[in-house]
Amino acid sequence: MNTFTAMEIASSGLTAQRTRLNTISGNLANAQTTRTAAGGPYKRKDPLFVSAKVRPEEFEDMNDLEKSEEERDMAENMQGVLVADIVTDNSAPRMEYNPEHPDADARGYVAMPNVNVVEEMVNMITASRSYEAGVTMMQTIKGMGRKAISIGR
């Protein structure tokens, strides 16, 4: 695996976690939104991650006889991550008694978003830690590249 392939894999994780953090921020910002353009309360959103093969340029021709079987196998199985979609959580809204609210029904209940602030904060912490791990990985890859260049001098 070359340096650029490792950076591509790490950057795919960084991009995915950035999308996750943005989605969580949107959920938290709309935790009290009872009326949306679609009608009804805001519905929590979550990114859907999928693995994606990363094929480095030097392995475009997988039948290259100069590559060992292990190198071809590694190149075939290198995977990064992609955000396939932002899915909407269709679980039932939280019903809250507040007869003075303009969106209250006849019984005085308001349909509130299905956003659990504590759960979102935990998700935010794990996403930010994952992002930090990706940044550390990028720094390590850059350091290894610098060392390899200095060895060649």
N, C-alpha and C positions, 0 to 999 in steps of 0.2 A: 504494500500500500504506500502510495507516495504522500507527501505532505499535503498537497492540494486536495486529495481525496479525503484525508482525515479532516481537513478544515471544512470540506463540503458537508461531511456527515455531522460535524459539530454545529455548523451554522444552521443545518436543517432543524436540529433540536432547539437552538436559540430562537429561530423564527416561530416554531410551534409554541414554545413557552411564552413568547411575546404575545401571540394571538390569544393564548389562554389567559394571560394577565389582562389583556384588553377586554375580553369577554367577561371576566370576573368583575372588572371595574364597571362595566355596563350593568351587570346584575345588581351590584351594590348601589349604583346611582339610581336605579329604578325600583329599589326595594319597597317604596311607598307609592308607586305609580298605579293608581286604580283605574285609569282611563287611557286607552291607547287608540291609535288610528284604526286598528283592526277591531276595536271593541273589547271591552272587558279589561281586566287587570293585565299588567305586564307579565309575560311568561319567561321564566329563567332560561338562559341559553348556555350551551356547553359546546366546546369544540370537539370534533370527532377526529382523532388521530389515526393514521394508517401508516404502515411501514412502506417504504419505497426503495427499490433497488438503486444503488449507486454504482455505476460502472465507470471506473476510471478510464481515461483516454487510452492509456497504454494497453488496455485489455479489450479494446473495441473488437479486435479479431480474436475471438475466443479459441480459434483453432491454431493459434500461433504456437508452433512447435518449440520455440525458444523458452516458453513459459513452462514451469513444472506443473504437475497435476495439482499440487497444493496451492500454487499461486492462482491457477485458473479457478479452483474451488473457492478460494477466499474472495476473488473478484466477483464470482457469481453470487456470493452470499452477503456481500456488503450492503447494509441497509441503513437508510436515514429515516426521517419521519416527515410526513406531510399532514397538513390540516385538510381533510377531505371535505368537511362541511361544518357549519355551525348549526347544531340541532337545537330545537326548542323542546323544553321539558313540558310535556302536556299533562302533568299531574294536576290534581284539583287545586284551585286557589284556596288560600287560607281565609276562613270566614271570621271576621272580627266584628264584635258588637259595637256600633257607634251610630246611634240614631240621628245625630246631628250632621253626619257626613253627607255631602250632596249625592254621593253614589250609593247610599244605603237603600236596601230593598224595603218592602212593606213591613218586615219584621224588625228592621233596624240593623241588619247585618250588611257589612261591606265586604265584597270580594277583594282580598288583598293578593299581591303577587306571591307566587310559590317560591320566594327567595328566602332562604334561611341565612341570616347575616353571619352567624357563627360558622356555619359550614363554608360559606364563601370566604371568610377570613382564613380558615384552615387551608382551603384550596389556594388562596393567594400566597400563603407562606410556602406551601410545597412547590408551587410554580416558580416563585422567586428563588427558592433553593436550587431547583433544577436549572434555572437560568444561570445562577452563580456557578454551578458545576460545569455548565457548558462554556462559560467564560474562562474558567480555570483550565478546561481542556484545550481551548484555543490558545491560551498563553503557553501551555506546556508544549503544544505542537510547534508554536513559533520558536520557543526555546530550543527544542530539538533540532529544528531547521537551522537555527543560528549555529549550534554546536557542530552540526554536520558540515556547514560551510567552513567553520574555523578549522576543522580537522583536515579539510582538503587544501588548506593554504600551505 
